[in-house]
Amino acid sequence: MPAAGPDGGYCTGCASADVSGDNRGTSVHALLRRAAREPTAALARTRSGPPHCARTWTPRRLPGTGLTAYVAARHG
């Protein structure tokens, strides 16, 4: 995915995970369990729509980037 600037996750001290591809390191179940406890967002190209696991999360467009952050609801 093309970035408009420095890696957002790196700059904010966040972790990254993916359920497929080169950065595959977790399962959908583990990702959703973690999202229920910690602030979580999934980034996707705006035209692509949300990843399957984030389809019910709140979309937040990131102006000028062509990306949308899908933010998980906070629990607890």
N, C-alpha and C positions, 0 to 999 in steps of 0.2 A: 504494500500500500504506500503510495507516495506521501511523504511528509512535507508540510509547509515550513517546518523549522526543526529545531532539536527534538529528539524523541520525548514526547510528553510524559510518558511513564518514568523515564530516567530522571528528567528534570524535577519531578514532583516526589521522587522517592518511592514510587509505586512498584509493585511486582507485575509481571506479565505472565500469562498462561494461554495456552491454546489447546483445543481438543483434537486438532488435526494439523497436518503440515510439518514444517521444519521445527517449529517451536512446541510441538506436541509434548505436553508434560503433565496433563491432568485429564480427568474424565468430566463429562457434563455434570454428573451427580456431585462430584467434589467441588466443581466450580460453583454450582448453585448453592451448595451447603455453605461455602465460604462467603458468597454474596449475601447470604442471610445474616451474617455476623459482622461483615466489614464493608465499608464504602466500596462499591464496585461499579464499573462501567465497561461497556463493550464499545469499541470504536469500529465503525464501518463506513464505507463510502455511502454518501447520502442516497445515491440512486439505487444502491443494492438492497437497502432495507436492513433490518436488524438480523443478527445471527439467530438461528432457531432458539437457542437457549435464552435470548434476550427479547423475544418478540412481545412480551407483556411489560417490558421496562419503559420508563419515560424517555422519549427522544429529546435531545438537546443539540440543535445544530451548532456547529463550530464555524462561524462566519469566515469566509475567505479560504477555507481549507478543503471544501468538498466532502467533509466528514461530518458524521453525526455520532454523538456519544449517547448510548442507551444506558440510562442510569437505573440501577436496581433500587427497589424500595428498601428503606432501612427498617429492620425489625429489632425490637428490644430496647 
